[in-house]
């Protein structure tokens, strides 16, 4: 395909984009010269009949024409026209000073901020003359303007305050098969086939039992969660749960509803209230099992309410330890909590080792009249055993945030409809954190708060290329990776390798763009799950 344009020889670049002012008559050669000057190395630049640009054989973006009048600081908002069609109609009646954009790095050029303000095909279809000078829209089609590098699918509604943080390189797509990344809350992914192009899944929340972690790891799909983003919302509901269990507030409210027609309700209330009396939580002993982001906040809040707090967590992190009040008694045996505490709240992940941990055996070691709170996962408690303990009086109240047929409506059960993280602030915080994690990984390869791969951060790549390798955590892998680059004379300028259980993650910054030949060689190494070009 021939470009019917000519450059004045002045090139500009900024924000990873290349600009030139054009007149009629030149060819793609100047674009190759520009690309080589920009990257300081020989560049294989080409484009097809649809205007799709390739760089060293890898699709990079689109070639298209813009007019300076579409600059959002110029005509679009200064002319009294209200739609892009009106702007387009105006421009067809005047000489155009145009610019060609070679978007090598897929930072899209937009005709306007609002997505519904693109000119319609009746004014700008592909391959037609739009001005007396004969300049043509080189078969790109106006729909290609603003196309994105990364496509994100939302399997659940995600707060807009998070989604709006995606840069113009991202597009929200309803097609999960086309997605580079998936944002999810509670939707189950266990039965779905993972899209071939899927790179990452971000759970806007803490629990990830709805995501097939091992299968994702084997396919080189990084799974993130957002620990701590909803911690305050859950903490507040746990405190509310303790208060509801300490005093029969719910029973009192129901009595008022049932007596609403009684003209003497206020008089009878003075007699009825003794049926709903309870105890204060001040001075009572609270046991917190699991001192993560939520557990620490619950423990600290209970200390502030003058409770005596005991905390148990064999895997207590340094950050959690620094955040934990010094007034909390740290115990090393969970049975100490069972034996001493009036209230016990559980905040651990659901795993094979924790499933059903609140069972008849554990309850038997607890104080009589204990109050149990479960705002983590319903399967952490053997609820059939809990009901038996409620009937016997061993357990006074069971407060759960997970409604199910076993506990709903049962005497002694206070069941809340999964409201722990259902606050506007929690949903916003989770969405913002999930989007930040997703963007840093897709753009830079960095991993923060993953639940199936190790944390890894090499910042922003300043070299010619960056390659990420997902592989088994076995000996001699780094040597094999380095050898493949050495065989091609490509120097590795920086590298990091991290492992987590049976899997590992290696990132390498190289001084030349990685070729398809090297990528295929890396993929062929036994034990490698996936090789990803982050940059190059």
C-alpha positions in Angstrom: 0.0 0.0 0.0 1.3 3.5 -0.9 1.2 6.5 1.3 0.0 9.5 -0.6 1.7 12.0 1.8 4.9 13.9 2.1 6.8 15.0 5.2 8.3 18.4 5.7 11.1 16.7 7.4 10.4 17.8 11.0 9.8 15.0 13.4 8.4 15.2 16.9 8.1 12.6 19.6 6.5 12.7 23.0 4.5 10.5 25.3 5.9 7.5 23.4 4.3 8.8 20.1 5.7 9.9 16.9 4.3 12.9 14.9 5.1 14.5 11.6 3.3 17.2 9.5 2.6 15.8 6.0 1.9 16.9 2.5 1.2 14.8 -0.6 3.8 12.5 -2.1 6.0 10.3 0.3 6.4 6.7 1.3 6.8 4.4 4.3 10.6 4.9 4.1 10.5 8.0 6.2 8.6 6.2 8.9 11.3 3.6 9.1 13.9 6.2 9.3 12.0 7.9 12.1 11.5 4.6 14.0 15.2 3.8 13.8 16.1 7.3 15.0 13.7 7.0 17.9 14.9 3.6 19.0 18.6 4.1 18.1 18.7 0.7 16.4 17.6 -0.8 13.1 13.9 -1.3 13.1 11.7 -3.6 11.0 8.6 -1.4 10.6 5.8 -2.3 8.3 2.0 -2.1 8.0 -0.7 -3.9 6.2 -3.7 -2.9 4.1 -5.7 -2.2 7.3 -3.2 0.3 8.6 -1.9 -2.1 11.3 1.7 -1.3 12.1 4.2 -4.1 12.9 7.5 -3.5 14.6 10.1 -6.3 14.3 7.2 -8.6 13.3 5.0 -7.8 16.3 1.8 -5.9 16.0 2.1 -2.5 17.6 -0.6 -0.2 16.6 -2.3 1.7 13.8 -1.3 4.3 11.2 -3.9 7.1 10.8 -4.3 10.7 10.0 -5.4 13.5 12.3 -6.1 17.2 11.7 -4.8 19.8 14.1 -8.4 21.2 14.4 -9.2 18.0 16.3 -6.7 19.0 19.0 -8.9 19.1 22.1 -7.2 22.4 23.1 -8.2 24.0 19.8 -11.2 23.7 17.6 -13.2 20.9 19.3 -14.1 22.9 22.4 -13.7 26.4 21.0 -16.1 26.2 18.1 -19.8 26.4 18.8 -20.4 23.0 17.3 -21.6 20.3 19.7 -20.8 17.0 17.9 -17.9 15.6 16.1 -20.0 15.1 13.0 -20.5 18.9 12.9 -16.7 19.3 13.3 -16.1 16.8 10.5 -18.6 18.5 8.2 -16.9 21.9 8.9 -13.5 20.5 8.1 -14.5 19.1 4.8 -15.3 22.6 3.7 -11.8 24.1 4.5 -8.2 23.3 3.6 -6.7 20.8 6.0 -3.4 21.1 7.7 -2.9 17.4 8.7 -0.6 15.3 10.8 0.2 11.7 10.4 0.6 9.6 13.6 2.7 6.5 13.7 1.6 5.0 17.0 4.4 2.5 17.6 3.7 2.0 21.2 -0.1 1.8 21.0 -0.7 5.1 22.9 -3.9 5.9 21.1 -4.7 9.3 19.6 -8.4 10.2 20.3 -10.5 12.6 18.3 -12.2 13.7 21.5 -12.4 12.9 25.1 -16.0 11.6 25.0 -16.2 8.1 23.3 -19.5 9.0 21.6 -18.0 12.0 19.9 -16.3 10.3 17.0 -17.1 11.4 13.5 -19.5 9.1 11.7 -18.7 7.1 8.6 -20.7 9.4 6.4 -18.0 12.0 6.8 -14.9 9.9 7.3 -15.2 6.4 5.7 -11.9 4.8 4.8 -10.3 5.5 1.4 -12.1 8.7 0.5 -10.8 12.2 -0.1 -11.8 14.6 2.6 -10.2 17.8 1.4 -9.3 19.5 -1.9 -5.6 18.6 -1.5 -6.4 14.9 -2.1 -5.2 13.6 1.3 -6.8 10.2 2.1 -7.6 8.2 5.2 -5.4 5.3 4.3 -7.9 2.6 4.6 -7.7 2.6 8.4 -11.4 3.2 9.1 -12.4 5.6 11.8 -13.2 2.8 14.2 -9.6 2.0 14.6 -8.8 5.3 16.2 -8.5 4.9 20.0 -7.9 1.1 19.8 -6.2 -0.2 22.9 -3.2 -2.3 23.7 -4.8 -4.2 26.6 -8.4 -5.5 26.8 -9.9 -6.0 30.2 -13.0 -8.1 31.0 -15.1 -7.4 34.2 -16.8 -10.6 35.3 -18.6 -8.7 38.0 -19.5 -5.0 38.4 -16.3 -3.1 39.3 -16.5 0.3 40.9 -16.0 3.1 38.4 -13.5 4.9 40.6 -11.2 2.0 39.9 -11.9 1.5 36.2 -11.3 5.2 35.5 -7.7 4.8 36.5 -7.0 2.7 33.4 -5.0 4.7 31.0 -6.0 5.2 27.3 -4.0 2.0 26.5 -6.8 0.0 28.0 -10.3 -1.0 26.8 -13.1 -2.7 28.8 -14.4 -5.5 26.7 -17.5 -7.8 27.2 -15.6 -10.6 25.3 -13.8 -12.6 27.9 -12.0 -14.6 25.1 -10.3 -11.4 23.9 -9.2 -10.3 27.4 -5.6 -9.8 28.5 -6.8 -9.2 32.0 -9.9 -10.2 34.0 -11.3 -8.2 37.0 -13.6 -10.3 39.2 -15.3 -10.2 42.6 -17.4 -13.3 43.4 -18.0 -14.9 40.0 -16.7 -18.5 39.8 -14.0 -19.2 37.3 -13.5 -22.9 38.1 -15.6 -24.2 35.3 -14.4 -21.7 32.6 -11.7 -22.4 30.1 -8.9 -19.9 30.5 -8.6 -17.7 27.4 -5.4 -18.3 25.5 -4.4 -14.7 25.6 -5.2 -14.2 29.3 -2.3 -12.8 31.3 -3.7 -11.8 34.7 -6.7 -12.0 37.0 -7.3 -9.4 39.7 -9.8 -10.2 42.4 -11.3 -7.0 43.8 -11.3 -8.4 47.4 -9.3 -10.8 49.5 -10.8 -14.3 49.1 -9.8 -16.2 45.9 -11.6 -19.5 46.4 -13.6 -18.7 43.3 -10.4 -18.7 41.1 -8.5 -21.9 40.0 -5.1 -20.8 41.3 -3.1 -23.9 40.3 -4.5 -24.0 36.8 -3.8 -20.3 36.4 -0.2 -20.8 37.6 0.4 -23.6 35.1 -0.8 -21.4 32.3 1.4 -18.4 33.4 -1.6 -16.4 34.5 -0.9 -14.2 37.5 -3.8 -14.0 40.0 -3.9 -10.9 42.3 -6.1 -10.0 45.2 -6.4 -6.8 47.2 -5.5 -7.5 50.8 -6.4 -4.7 53.2 -8.6 -2.8 50.7 -11.8 -3.9 52.4 -10.3 -4.4 55.9 -11.9 -1.5 57.6 -15.4 -2.3 56.3 -15.1 -5.9 57.5 -13.6 -4.7 60.9 -16.6 -2.5 61.5 -19.1 -5.2 60.8 -17.2 -7.6 63.1 -17.5 -5.1 65.9 -21.2 -4.7 65.1 -21.5 -8.5 65.2 -20.0 -8.6 68.7 -22.5 -6.0 69.9 -25.4 -7.7 68.3 -24.4 -11.0 70.0 -23.8 -9.3 73.4 -27.2 -7.8 73.6 -30.3 -9.1 71.8 -30.8 -5.9 69.8 -32.2 -7.9 66.8 -34.8 -9.6 69.1 -35.8 -6.2 70.5 -36.3 -4.7 67.1 -38.5 -7.6 66.0 -40.6 -7.2 69.2 -41.1 -3.5 68.4 -42.2 -4.4 64.8 -44.7 -7.0 66.1 -46.1 -4.5 68.6 -46.4 -1.6 66.3 -50.3 -1.6 66.5 -50.3 -1.6 70.3 -51.3 1.9 71.6 -49.5 1.1 74.9 -46.3 -0.1 73.2 -44.1 2.3 75.3 -45.5 1.0 78.5 -45.2 -2.7 77.6 -41.6 -2.0 76.3 -40.5 -1.4 79.9 -41.7 -4.9 80.8 -40.5 -6.6 77.6 -36.9 -5.2 77.5 -35.7 -7.6 80.2 -36.1 -10.4 77.6 -33.5 -8.7 75.4 -31.0 -7.6 78.0 -27.4 -8.7 77.6 -23.8 -7.9 78.7 -21.2 -5.3 77.8 -18.1 -6.2 75.8 -15.8 -4.0 78.0 -13.5 -6.2 80.0 -14.4 -9.3 78.1 -11.7 -11.5 76.4 -11.6 -11.5 72.6 -9.6 -14.1 70.7 -8.6 -13.2 67.1 -7.4 -16.1 65.0 -5.5 -14.8 62.0 -3.7 -11.4 62.2 -3.8 -10.3 58.7 -5.1 -6.9 57.5 -8.6 -7.5 58.9 -7.5 -9.4 62.1 -5.1 -6.7 63.1 -7.8 -4.0 62.7 -10.3 -6.0 64.7 -7.8 -6.6 67.5 -6.8 -2.9 67.7 -10.4 -1.8 67.6 -11.3 -4.2 70.4 -8.4 -2.9 72.5 -9.8 0.6 72.0 -13.2 -0.7 73.3 -11.4 -1.9 76.5 -11.5 -5.6 75.7 -8.7 -7.9 76.6 -7.5 -9.2 73.3 -5.5 -12.3 72.4 -4.1 -12.9 68.9 -3.0 -16.0 67.2 -1.2 -16.3 63.9 1.8 -18.6 63.2 2.5 -16.7 60.0 2.4 -13.1 61.4 4.0 -10.8 58.9 6.4 -8.0 59.8 4.0 -5.4 58.6 1.1 -6.8 60.6 3.3 -7.0 63.7 4.2 -3.4 63.4 0.5 -2.4 63.0 -0.7 -4.6 66.0 -1.3 -2.8 69.3 1.2 -3.7 72.0 -1.8 -4.4 74.2 -2.7 -7.5 72.3 -1.5 -10.7 73.9 0.2 -12.8 71.2 -0.3 -16.5 71.8 1.5 -19.3 70.0 -1.1 -22.0 70.6 -4.7 -21.5 69.3 -5.9 -23.7 72.2 -5.0 -20.9 74.6 -7.6 -18.8 72.8 -10.2 -21.6 73.0 -9.6 -22.0 76.8 -9.6 -18.3 77.8 -11.8 -16.2 75.5 -15.4 -15.1 75.7 -15.5 -14.1 72.1 -13.6 -15.8 69.2 -13.4 -14.3 65.7 -11.7 -16.1 62.9 -9.8 -14.3 60.0 -7.8 -16.9 58.1 -7.9 -18.0 54.4 -9.9 -21.1 53.4 -7.5 -23.9 52.8 -7.4 -27.6 53.3 -5.7 -27.1 56.6 -8.3 -24.5 57.8 -11.5 -26.0 56.4 -13.9 -26.9 59.2 -11.5 -25.8 61.9 -14.3 -24.6 64.1 -15.6 -28.1 64.8 -16.9 -30.2 67.7 -13.3 -30.9 68.8 -12.3 -27.2 68.9 -15.7 -26.1 70.5 -15.2 -28.7 73.2 -12.1 -26.9 74.4 -13.8 -23.5 74.6 -15.5 -21.8 77.5 -19.1 -22.4 78.1 -21.3 -19.6 76.6 -18.6 -18.6 74.1 -19.6 -16.4 71.2 -18.2 -17.3 67.8 -17.9 -14.9 64.9 -17.1 -15.9 61.3 -16.7 -13.1 58.8 -14.0 -14.9 56.8 -15.4 -17.9 55.0 -18.4 -20.1 55.9 -16.5 -23.4 55.4 -14.1 -22.5 58.1 -16.8 -23.6 60.5 -18.4 -27.0 60.7 -21.8 -25.5 61.1 -23.6 -28.7 62.0 -21.3 -29.0 65.0 -21.9 -25.3 65.8 -25.7 -25.9 65.8 -25.4 -28.8 68.2 -23.2 -26.6 70.5 -25.9 -23.8 70.3 -28.6 -26.3 71.4 -26.5 -27.5 74.3 -25.6 -24.0 75.4 -21.9 -24.5 74.9 -22.0 -21.7 72.3 -24.2 -18.7 73.2 -24.3 -17.1 69.7 -22.9 -17.8 66.3 -22.5 -14.7 64.1 -21.9 -15.3 60.4 -21.7 -13.2 57.3 -22.6 -16.2 55.1 -26.3 -17.1 54.8 -27.0 -20.7 54.0 -29.8 -23.2 54.7 -27.9 -24.7 57.7 -27.8 -21.6 59.8 -30.5 -19.2 58.4 -33.3 -18.7 60.9 -31.8 -21.1 63.5 -32.0 -20.1 67.2 -28.8 -18.5 68.4 -27.6 -17.7 64.9 -27.2 -14.1 63.7 -26.7 -14.4 60.0 -25.9 -11.4 57.9 -26.2 -11.4 54.1 -22.5 -11.2 53.3 -22.2 -7.5 54.0 -18.6 -7.5 55.3 -17.0 -5.7 52.3 -20.3 -4.2 51.0 -19.5 -0.6 51.7 -19.0 2.1 49.1 -15.5 2.7 50.4 -14.5 -0.9 50.4 -15.6 -1.5 46.9 -13.9 1.6 45.7 -10.6 0.7 47.5 -10.7 -2.9 46.1 -11.3 -1.6 42.6 -8.5 1.0 42.7 -6.0 -1.5 44.1 -7.0 -4.3 41.6 -6.6 -1.9 38.7 -3.2 -0.6 39.9 -1.9 -4.2 40.3 -3.2 -5.1 36.9 -1.6 -2.1 35.1 1.8 -2.5 36.8 1.9 -6.2 35.8 0.7 -5.8 32.2 3.0 -2.8 31.5 6.0 -3.6 33.5 5.8 -7.3 34.5 5.9 -6.4 38.2 3.9 -8.6 40.6 2.4 -7.3 43.8 -0.2 -9.1 46.0 -0.3 -12.2 43.9 -1.7 -15.4 45.4 -0.2 -17.9 42.9 3.2 -16.3 42.0 5.9 -14.6 44.1 6.2 -10.9 44.5 8.6 -9.3 42.0 9.4 -5.7 41.2 12.0 -4.4 38.8 10.3 -1.0 38.3 10.0 0.4 34.8 12.2 -1.1 32.1 14.7 1.4 30.6 16.5 -1.1 28.4 15.6 -2.3 24.9 13.6 -5.3 26.1 12.1 -7.1 29.1 11.1 -10.8 29.2 9.1 -12.6 31.9 9.4 -16.3 32.2 7.0 -18.5 34.2 8.5 -21.9 35.2 8.8 -24.7 37.6 10.9 -24.0 40.7 13.7 -26.4 39.8 17.4 -26.2 39.6 19.5 -24.8 36.7 16.7 -22.8 35.0 18.5 -19.5 35.2 21.6 -20.9 33.6 19.4 -22.2 30.7 17.7 -18.9 30.2 21.0 -17.0 30.2 22.5 -19.4 27.7 19.7 -18.8 25.1 20.4 -15.0 25.2 24.2 -15.6 25.2 23.9 -17.8 22.1 22.5 -14.8 20.2 25.0 -12.3 21.7 22.3 -10.5 23.6 23.5 -9.1 27.0 21.3 -9.4 30.1 21.6 -6.1 31.9 19.4 -6.9 34.9 17.6 -9.9 36.2 15.5 -11.2 39.1 14.2 -14.6 40.1 11.6 -15.3 42.7 9.9 -18.6 43.7 6.7 -19.6 45.5 6.3 -23.2 46.3 6.5 -25.2 43.1 6.5 -22.2 40.7 8.9 -19.5 40.0 9.0 -16.2 38.1 12.1 -14.7 36.3 12.3 -11.3 34.7 15.2 -10.3 32.5 16.1 -6.8 31.1 18.1 -7.2 27.9 20.0 -4.7 25.8 18.4 -5.7 22.5 14.8 -6.4 21.7 14.1 -10.1 22.1 13.5 -12.0 18.9 10.8 -14.6 18.2 13.6 -17.1 17.8 14.8 -16.5 21.4 11.3 -16.6 22.7 10.6 -20.0 21.0 13.9 -21.3 22.4 12.9 -20.3 25.9 9.5 -21.8 25.6 11.1 -25.1 24.6 13.0 -25.4 27.8 11.5 -28.2 30.0 9.7 -26.8 33.0 8.8 -23.5 31.3 5.0 -22.7 31.4 5.0 -19.4 29.5 7.3 -16.7 28.1 6.0 -13.2 27.9 7.6 -10.2 26.1 6.9 -7.3 28.5 8.8 -4.8 26.3 10.6 -5.2 23.0 
